[in-house]
Amino acid sequence: MQKYKIILIGIITGILSGLLGVGGGIIMTPAMVLLLNTSQHKAHGTSLFVITWTAIIGVFVYWIRGSIEVNYVFLLVFGSISGAIIGSSFAAKMSERTLRLSYCGFLIFVGFRMIMG
């Protein structure tokens, strides 16, 4: 049964990633914590690993359709890699509870900003 939950989480994440550009942080991480009883730290790491492969496929589809802002890519990659090093270093030092509360706070903030426009 666990195997089917994991596959379903992957399918939903892939669909939402391709459709909305979201998935790992918004769908997969909470699903692993809530449905699979994974620790917050392992959910973050697993999600990042999985979303890498999802992103590669998504990039291919968007690339062939001409839907990538090429002028932004390298600067965004540089910033993202730098940020990932800093963020994952901080997360590794946080307690499970602090990481979970920080994560929840971020999702609430983003949701509120999207509603308010």
Phi and psi in radians as a Rosetta constraint file:
Dihedral C 1 N 2 CA 2 C 2 CIRCULARHARMONIC -1.026 0.35
Dihedral N 2 CA 2 C 2 N 3 CIRCULARHARMONIC -0.685 0.35
Dihedral C 2 N 3 CA 3 C 3 CIRCULARHARMONIC -1.049 0.35
Dihedral N 3 CA 3 C 3 N 4 CIRCULARHARMONIC -0.692 0.35
Dihedral C 3 N 4 CA 4 C 4 CIRCULARHARMONIC -1.248 0.35
Dihedral N 4 CA 4 C 4 N 5 CIRCULARHARMONIC -0.608 0.35
Dihedral C 4 N 5 CA 5 C 5 CIRCULARHARMONIC -1.079 0.35
Dihedral N 5 CA 5 C 5 N 6 CIRCULARHARMONIC -0.779 0.35
Dihedral C 5 N 6 CA 6 C 6 CIRCULARHARMONIC -1.100 0.35
Dihedral N 6 CA 6 C 6 N 7 CIRCULARHARMONIC -0.785 0.35
Dihedral C 6 N 7 CA 7 C 7 CIRCULARHARMONIC -1.102 0.35
Dihedral N 7 CA 7 C 7 N 8 CIRCULARHARMONIC -0.747 0.35
Dihedral C 7 N 8 CA 8 C 8 CIRCULARHARMONIC -1.108 0.35
Dihedral N 8 CA 8 C 8 N 9 CIRCULARHARMONIC -0.731 0.35
Dihedral C 8 N 9 CA 9 C 9 CIRCULARHARMONIC -1.041 0.35
Dihedral N 9 CA 9 C 9 N 10 CIRCULARHARMONIC -0.747 0.35
Dihedral C 9 N 10 CA 10 C 10 CIRCULARHARMONIC -1.090 0.35
Dihedral N 10 CA 10 C 10 N 11 CIRCULARHARMONIC -0.745 0.35
Dihedral C 10 N 11 CA 11 C 11 CIRCULARHARMONIC -1.125 0.35
Dihedral N 11 CA 11 C 11 N 12 CIRCULARHARMONIC -0.835 0.35
Dihedral C 11 N 12 CA 12 C 12 CIRCULARHARMONIC -1.089 0.35
Dihedral N 12 CA 12 C 12 N 13 CIRCULARHARMONIC -0.740 0.35
Dihedral C 12 N 13 CA 13 C 13 CIRCULARHARMONIC -1.079 0.35
Dihedral N 13 CA 13 C 13 N 14 CIRCULARHARMONIC -0.777 0.35
Dihedral C 13 N 14 CA 14 C 14 CIRCULARHARMONIC -1.095 0.35
Dihedral N 14 CA 14 C 14 N 15 CIRCULARHARMONIC -0.748 0.35
Dihedral C 14 N 15 CA 15 C 15 CIRCULARHARMONIC -1.094 0.35
Dihedral N 15 CA 15 C 15 N 16 CIRCULARHARMONIC -0.873 0.35
Dihedral C 15 N 16 CA 16 C 16 CIRCULARHARMONIC -1.197 0.35
Dihedral N 16 CA 16 C 16 N 17 CIRCULARHARMONIC -0.542 0.35
Dihedral C 16 N 17 CA 17 C 17 CIRCULARHARMONIC -1.143 0.35
Dihedral N 17 CA 17 C 17 N 18 CIRCULARHARMONIC -0.828 0.35
Dihedral C 17 N 18 CA 18 C 18 CIRCULARHARMONIC -1.199 0.35
Dihedral N 18 CA 18 C 18 N 19 CIRCULARHARMONIC -0.638 0.35
Dihedral C 18 N 19 CA 19 C 19 CIRCULARHARMONIC -1.390 0.35
Dihedral N 19 CA 19 C 19 N 20 CIRCULARHARMONIC -0.799 0.35
Dihedral C 19 N 20 CA 20 C 20 CIRCULARHARMONIC -2.013 0.35
Dihedral N 20 CA 20 C 20 N 21 CIRCULARHARMONIC -0.105 0.35
Dihedral C 20 N 21 CA 21 C 21 CIRCULARHARMONIC 1.348 0.35
Dihedral N 21 CA 21 C 21 N 22 CIRCULARHARMONIC 0.329 0.35
Dihedral C 21 N 22 CA 22 C 22 CIRCULARHARMONIC -2.245 0.35
Dihedral N 22 CA 22 C 22 N 23 CIRCULARHARMONIC 2.950 0.35
Dihedral C 22 N 23 CA 23 C 23 CIRCULARHARMONIC 2.880 0.35
Dihedral N 23 CA 23 C 23 N 24 CIRCULARHARMONIC -1.167 0.35
Dihedral C 23 N 24 CA 24 C 24 CIRCULARHARMONIC -1.026 0.35
Dihedral N 24 CA 24 C 24 N 25 CIRCULARHARMONIC -0.989 0.35
Dihedral C 24 N 25 CA 25 C 25 CIRCULARHARMONIC -1.315 0.35
Dihedral N 25 CA 25 C 25 N 26 CIRCULARHARMONIC -0.498 0.35
Dihedral C 25 N 26 CA 26 C 26 CIRCULARHARMONIC -1.695 0.35
Dihedral N 26 CA 26 C 26 N 27 CIRCULARHARMONIC -0.542 0.35
Dihedral C 26 N 27 CA 27 C 27 CIRCULARHARMONIC -1.916 0.35
Dihedral N 27 CA 27 C 27 N 28 CIRCULARHARMONIC -0.994 0.35
Dihedral C 27 N 28 CA 28 C 28 CIRCULARHARMONIC -1.162 0.35
Dihedral N 28 CA 28 C 28 N 29 CIRCULARHARMONIC -0.808 0.35
Dihedral C 28 N 29 CA 29 C 29 CIRCULARHARMONIC -1.059 0.35
Dihedral N 29 CA 29 C 29 N 30 CIRCULARHARMONIC -0.930 0.35
Dihedral C 29 N 30 CA 30 C 30 CIRCULARHARMONIC -1.119 0.35
Dihedral N 30 CA 30 C 30 N 31 CIRCULARHARMONIC -0.600 0.35
Dihedral C 30 N 31 CA 31 C 31 CIRCULARHARMONIC -1.125 0.35
Dihedral N 31 CA 31 C 31 N 32 CIRCULARHARMONIC -0.709 0.35
Dihedral C 31 N 32 CA 32 C 32 CIRCULARHARMONIC -1.160 0.35
Dihedral N 32 CA 32 C 32 N 33 CIRCULARHARMONIC -0.692 0.35
Dihedral C 32 N 33 CA 33 C 33 CIRCULARHARMONIC -1.198 0.35
Dihedral N 33 CA 33 C 33 N 34 CIRCULARHARMONIC -0.830 0.35
Dihedral C 33 N 34 CA 34 C 34 CIRCULARHARMONIC -1.415 0.35
Dihedral N 34 CA 34 C 34 N 35 CIRCULARHARMONIC -0.668 0.35
Dihedral C 34 N 35 CA 35 C 35 CIRCULARHARMONIC -1.698 0.35
Dihedral N 35 CA 35 C 35 N 36 CIRCULARHARMONIC -0.479 0.35
Dihedral C 35 N 36 CA 36 C 36 CIRCULARHARMONIC -1.962 0.35
Dihedral N 36 CA 36 C 36 N 37 CIRCULARHARMONIC 0.008 0.35
Dihedral C 36 N 37 CA 37 C 37 CIRCULARHARMONIC 0.977 0.35
Dihedral N 37 CA 37 C 37 N 38 CIRCULARHARMONIC 0.671 0.35
Dihedral C 37 N 38 CA 38 C 38 CIRCULARHARMONIC -1.468 0.35
Dihedral N 38 CA 38 C 38 N 39 CIRCULARHARMONIC 2.569 0.35
Dihedral C 38 N 39 CA 39 C 39 CIRCULARHARMONIC -1.151 0.35
Dihedral N 39 CA 39 C 39 N 40 CIRCULARHARMONIC 2.699 0.35
Dihedral C 39 N 40 CA 40 C 40 CIRCULARHARMONIC -1.042 0.35
Dihedral N 40 CA 40 C 40 N 41 CIRCULARHARMONIC -0.750 0.35
Dihedral C 40 N 41 CA 41 C 41 CIRCULARHARMONIC -1.075 0.35
Dihedral N 41 CA 41 C 41 N 42 CIRCULARHARMONIC -0.809 0.35
Dihedral C 41 N 42 CA 42 C 42 CIRCULARHARMONIC -1.189 0.35
Dihedral N 42 CA 42 C 42 N 43 CIRCULARHARMONIC -0.604 0.35
Dihedral C 42 N 43 CA 43 C 43 CIRCULARHARMONIC -1.123 0.35
Dihedral N 43 CA 43 C 43 N 44 CIRCULARHARMONIC -0.736 0.35
Dihedral C 43 N 44 CA 44 C 44 CIRCULARHARMONIC -1.086 0.35
Dihedral N 44 CA 44 C 44 N 45 CIRCULARHARMONIC -0.878 0.35
Dihedral C 44 N 45 CA 45 C 45 CIRCULARHARMONIC -1.089 0.35
Dihedral N 45 CA 45 C 45 N 46 CIRCULARHARMONIC -0.775 0.35
Dihedral C 45 N 46 CA 46 C 46 CIRCULARHARMONIC -1.120 0.35
Dihedral N 46 CA 46 C 46 N 47 CIRCULARHARMONIC -0.765 0.35
Dihedral C 46 N 47 CA 47 C 47 CIRCULARHARMONIC -1.047 0.35
Dihedral N 47 CA 47 C 47 N 48 CIRCULARHARMONIC -0.780 0.35
Dihedral C 47 N 48 CA 48 C 48 CIRCULARHARMONIC -1.089 0.35
Dihedral N 48 CA 48 C 48 N 49 CIRCULARHARMONIC -0.714 0.35
Dihedral C 48 N 49 CA 49 C 49 CIRCULARHARMONIC -1.114 0.35
Dihedral N 49 CA 49 C 49 N 50 CIRCULARHARMONIC -0.822 0.35
Dihedral C 49 N 50 CA 50 C 50 CIRCULARHARMONIC -1.177 0.35
Dihedral N 50 CA 50 C 50 N 51 CIRCULARHARMONIC -0.750 0.35
Dihedral C 50 N 51 CA 51 C 51 CIRCULARHARMONIC -1.150 0.35
Dihedral N 51 CA 51 C 51 N 52 CIRCULARHARMONIC -0.405 0.35
Dihedral C 51 N 52 CA 52 C 52 CIRCULARHARMONIC -0.997 0.35
Dihedral N 52 CA 52 C 52 N 53 CIRCULARHARMONIC -0.814 0.35
Dihedral C 52 N 53 CA 53 C 53 CIRCULARHARMONIC -1.250 0.35
Dihedral N 53 CA 53 C 53 N 54 CIRCULARHARMONIC -0.654 0.35
Dihedral C 53 N 54 CA 54 C 54 CIRCULARHARMONIC -1.085 0.35
Dihedral N 54 CA 54 C 54 N 55 CIRCULARHARMONIC -0.756 0.35
Dihedral C 54 N 55 CA 55 C 55 CIRCULARHARMONIC -1.113 0.35
Dihedral N 55 CA 55 C 55 N 56 CIRCULARHARMONIC -0.682 0.35
Dihedral C 55 N 56 CA 56 C 56 CIRCULARHARMONIC -1.031 0.35
Dihedral N 56 CA 56 C 56 N 57 CIRCULARHARMONIC -0.795 0.35
Dihedral C 56 N 57 CA 57 C 57 CIRCULARHARMONIC -1.159 0.35
Dihedral N 57 CA 57 C 57 N 58 CIRCULARHARMONIC -0.775 0.35
Dihedral C 57 N 58 CA 58 C 58 CIRCULARHARMONIC -1.054 0.35
Dihedral N 58 CA 58 C 58 N 59 CIRCULARHARMONIC -0.724 0.35
Dihedral C 58 N 59 CA 59 C 59 CIRCULARHARMONIC -1.062 0.35
Dihedral N 59 CA 59 C 59 N 60 CIRCULARHARMONIC -0.756 0.35
Dihedral C 59 N 60 CA 60 C 60 CIRCULARHARMONIC -1.011 0.35
Dihedral N 60 CA 60 C 60 N 61 CIRCULARHARMONIC -0.830 0.35
Dihedral C 60 N 61 CA 61 C 61 CIRCULARHARMONIC -1.126 0.35
Dihedral N 61 CA 61 C 61 N 62 CIRCULARHARMONIC -0.806 0.35
Dihedral C 61 N 62 CA 62 C 62 CIRCULARHARMONIC -1.157 0.35
Dihedral N 62 CA 62 C 62 N 63 CIRCULARHARMONIC -0.621 0.35
Dihedral C 62 N 63 CA 63 C 63 CIRCULARHARMONIC -1.097 0.35
Dihedral N 63 CA 63 C 63 N 64 CIRCULARHARMONIC -0.839 0.35
Dihedral C 63 N 64 CA 64 C 64 CIRCULARHARMONIC -1.169 0.35
Dihedral N 64 CA 64 C 64 N 65 CIRCULARHARMONIC -0.340 0.35
Dihedral C 64 N 65 CA 65 C 65 CIRCULARHARMONIC -1.627 0.35
Dihedral N 65 CA 65 C 65 N 66 CIRCULARHARMONIC 0.007 0.35
Dihedral C 65 N 66 CA 66 C 66 CIRCULARHARMONIC 1.241 0.35
Dihedral N 66 CA 66 C 66 N 67 CIRCULARHARMONIC 0.503 0.35
Dihedral C 66 N 67 CA 67 C 67 CIRCULARHARMONIC -1.880 0.35
Dihedral N 67 CA 67 C 67 N 68 CIRCULARHARMONIC 0.688 0.35
Dihedral C 67 N 68 CA 68 C 68 CIRCULARHARMONIC -2.202 0.35
Dihedral N 68 CA 68 C 68 N 69 CIRCULARHARMONIC 2.304 0.35
Dihedral C 68 N 69 CA 69 C 69 CIRCULARHARMONIC -1.458 0.35
Dihedral N 69 CA 69 C 69 N 70 CIRCULARHARMONIC 1.540 0.35
Dihedral C 69 N 70 CA 70 C 70 CIRCULARHARMONIC -1.022 0.35
Dihedral N 70 CA 70 C 70 N 71 CIRCULARHARMONIC -0.618 0.35
Dihedral C 70 N 71 CA 71 C 71 CIRCULARHARMONIC -1.113 0.35
Dihedral N 71 CA 71 C 71 N 72 CIRCULARHARMONIC -0.355 0.35
Dihedral C 71 N 72 CA 72 C 72 CIRCULARHARMONIC -1.659 0.35
Dihedral N 72 CA 72 C 72 N 73 CIRCULARHARMONIC -0.373 0.35
Dihedral C 72 N 73 CA 73 C 73 CIRCULARHARMONIC -0.956 0.35
Dihedral N 73 CA 73 C 73 N 74 CIRCULARHARMONIC -0.966 0.35
Dihedral C 73 N 74 CA 74 C 74 CIRCULARHARMONIC -1.171 0.35
Dihedral N 74 CA 74 C 74 N 75 CIRCULARHARMONIC -0.677 0.35
Dihedral C 74 N 75 CA 75 C 75 CIRCULARHARMONIC -1.181 0.35
Dihedral N 75 CA 75 C 75 N 76 CIRCULARHARMONIC -0.689 0.35
Dihedral C 75 N 76 CA 76 C 76 CIRCULARHARMONIC -1.147 0.35
Dihedral N 76 CA 76 C 76 N 77 CIRCULARHARMONIC -0.697 0.35
Dihedral C 76 N 77 CA 77 C 77 CIRCULARHARMONIC -1.089 0.35
Dihedral N 77 CA 77 C 77 N 78 CIRCULARHARMONIC -0.801 0.35
Dihedral C 77 N 78 CA 78 C 78 CIRCULARHARMONIC -1.023 0.35
Dihedral N 78 CA 78 C 78 N 79 CIRCULARHARMONIC -0.848 0.35
Dihedral C 78 N 79 CA 79 C 79 CIRCULARHARMONIC -1.119 0.35
Dihedral N 79 CA 79 C 79 N 80 CIRCULARHARMONIC -0.720 0.35
Dihedral C 79 N 80 CA 80 C 80 CIRCULARHARMONIC -1.155 0.35
Dihedral N 80 CA 80 C 80 N 81 CIRCULARHARMONIC -0.734 0.35
Dihedral C 80 N 81 CA 81 C 81 CIRCULARHARMONIC -1.131 0.35
Dihedral N 81 CA 81 C 81 N 82 CIRCULARHARMONIC -0.779 0.35
Dihedral C 81 N 82 CA 82 C 82 CIRCULARHARMONIC -1.051 0.35
Dihedral N 82 CA 82 C 82 N 83 CIRCULARHARMONIC -0.799 0.35
Dihedral C 82 N 83 CA 83 C 83 CIRCULARHARMONIC -1.124 0.35
Dihedral N 83 CA 83 C 83 N 84 CIRCULARHARMONIC -0.654 0.35
Dihedral C 83 N 84 CA 84 C 84 CIRCULARHARMONIC -1.140 0.35
Dihedral N 84 CA 84 C 84 N 85 CIRCULARHARMONIC -0.662 0.35
Dihedral C 84 N 85 CA 85 C 85 CIRCULARHARMONIC -1.117 0.35
Dihedral N 85 CA 85 C 85 N 86 CIRCULARHARMONIC -0.821 0.35
Dihedral C 85 N 86 CA 86 C 86 CIRCULARHARMONIC -1.143 0.35
Dihedral N 86 CA 86 C 86 N 87 CIRCULARHARMONIC -0.870 0.35
Dihedral C 86 N 87 CA 87 C 87 CIRCULARHARMONIC -1.094 0.35
Dihedral N 87 CA 87 C 87 N 88 CIRCULARHARMONIC -0.778 0.35
Dihedral C 87 N 88 CA 88 C 88 CIRCULARHARMONIC -1.212 0.35
Dihedral N 88 CA 88 C 88 N 89 CIRCULARHARMONIC -0.533 0.35
Dihedral C 88 N 89 CA 89 C 89 CIRCULARHARMONIC -1.146 0.35
Dihedral N 89 CA 89 C 89 N 90 CIRCULARHARMONIC -0.761 0.35
Dihedral C 89 N 90 CA 90 C 90 CIRCULARHARMONIC -1.120 0.35
Dihedral N 90 CA 90 C 90 N 91 CIRCULARHARMONIC -0.800 0.35
Dihedral C 90 N 91 CA 91 C 91 CIRCULARHARMONIC -1.057 0.35
Dihedral N 91 CA 91 C 91 N 92 CIRCULARHARMONIC -0.688 0.35
Dihedral C 91 N 92 CA 92 C 92 CIRCULARHARMONIC -1.096 0.35
Dihedral N 92 CA 92 C 92 N 93 CIRCULARHARMONIC -0.471 0.35
Dihedral C 92 N 93 CA 93 C 93 CIRCULARHARMONIC -1.574 0.35
Dihedral N 93 CA 93 C 93 N 94 CIRCULARHARMONIC -0.211 0.35
Dihedral C 93 N 94 CA 94 C 94 CIRCULARHARMONIC -1.410 0.35
Dihedral N 94 CA 94 C 94 N 95 CIRCULARHARMONIC 2.620 0.35
Dihedral C 94 N 95 CA 95 C 95 CIRCULARHARMONIC -1.224 0.35
Dihedral N 95 CA 95 C 95 N 96 CIRCULARHARMONIC 2.825 0.35
Dihedral C 95 N 96 CA 96 C 96 CIRCULARHARMONIC -0.970 0.35
Dihedral N 96 CA 96 C 96 N 97 CIRCULARHARMONIC -0.795 0.35
Dihedral C 96 N 97 CA 97 C 97 CIRCULARHARMONIC -1.136 0.35
Dihedral N 97 CA 97 C 97 N 98 CIRCULARHARMONIC -0.799 0.35
Dihedral C 97 N 98 CA 98 C 98 CIRCULARHARMONIC -1.090 0.35
Dihedral N 98 CA 98 C 98 N 99 CIRCULARHARMONIC -0.750 0.35
Dihedral C 98 N 99 CA 99 C 99 CIRCULARHARMONIC -1.108 0.35
Dihedral N 99 CA 99 C 99 N 100 CIRCULARHARMONIC -0.765 0.35
Dihedral C 99 N 100 CA 100 C 100 CIRCULARHARMONIC -1.112 0.35
Dihedral N 100 CA 100 C 100 N 101 CIRCULARHARMONIC -0.771 0.35
Dihedral C 100 N 101 CA 101 C 101 CIRCULARHARMONIC -1.161 0.35
Dihedral N 101 CA 101 C 101 N 102 CIRCULARHARMONIC -0.683 0.35
Dihedral C 101 N 102 CA 102 C 102 CIRCULARHARMONIC -1.097 0.35
Dihedral N 102 CA 102 C 102 N 103 CIRCULARHARMONIC -0.759 0.35
Dihedral C 102 N 103 CA 103 C 103 CIRCULARHARMONIC -1.096 0.35
Dihedral N 103 CA 103 C 103 N 104 CIRCULARHARMONIC -0.811 0.35
Dihedral C 103 N 104 CA 104 C 104 CIRCULARHARMONIC -1.097 0.35
Dihedral N 104 CA 104 C 104 N 105 CIRCULARHARMONIC -0.750 0.35
Dihedral C 104 N 105 CA 105 C 105 CIRCULARHARMONIC -1.044 0.35
Dihedral N 105 CA 105 C 105 N 106 CIRCULARHARMONIC -0.718 0.35
Dihedral C 105 N 106 CA 106 C 106 CIRCULARHARMONIC -1.107 0.35
Dihedral N 106 CA 106 C 106 N 107 CIRCULARHARMONIC -0.795 0.35
Dihedral C 106 N 107 CA 107 C 107 CIRCULARHARMONIC -1.088 0.35
Dihedral N 107 CA 107 C 107 N 108 CIRCULARHARMONIC -0.696 0.35
Dihedral C 107 N 108 CA 108 C 108 CIRCULARHARMONIC -1.119 0.35
Dihedral N 108 CA 108 C 108 N 109 CIRCULARHARMONIC -0.786 0.35
Dihedral C 108 N 109 CA 109 C 109 CIRCULARHARMONIC -1.042 0.35
Dihedral N 109 CA 109 C 109 N 110 CIRCULARHARMONIC -0.837 0.35
Dihedral C 109 N 110 CA 110 C 110 CIRCULARHARMONIC -1.105 0.35
Dihedral N 110 CA 110 C 110 N 111 CIRCULARHARMONIC -0.764 0.35
Dihedral C 110 N 111 CA 111 C 111 CIRCULARHARMONIC -1.049 0.35
Dihedral N 111 CA 111 C 111 N 112 CIRCULARHARMONIC -0.763 0.35
Dihedral C 111 N 112 CA 112 C 112 CIRCULARHARMONIC -1.105 0.35
Dihedral N 112 CA 112 C 112 N 113 CIRCULARHARMONIC -0.768 0.35
Dihedral C 112 N 113 CA 113 C 113 CIRCULARHARMONIC -1.097 0.35
Dihedral N 113 CA 113 C 113 N 114 CIRCULARHARMONIC -0.648 0.35
Dihedral C 113 N 114 CA 114 C 114 CIRCULARHARMONIC -1.222 0.35
Dihedral N 114 CA 114 C 114 N 115 CIRCULARHARMONIC -0.665 0.35
Dihedral C 114 N 115 CA 115 C 115 CIRCULARHARMONIC -1.163 0.35
Dihedral N 115 CA 115 C 115 N 116 CIRCULARHARMONIC -0.720 0.35
Dihedral C 115 N 116 CA 116 C 116 CIRCULARHARMONIC -1.346 0.35
Dihedral N 116 CA 116 C 116 N 117 CIRCULARHARMONIC -0.264 0.35
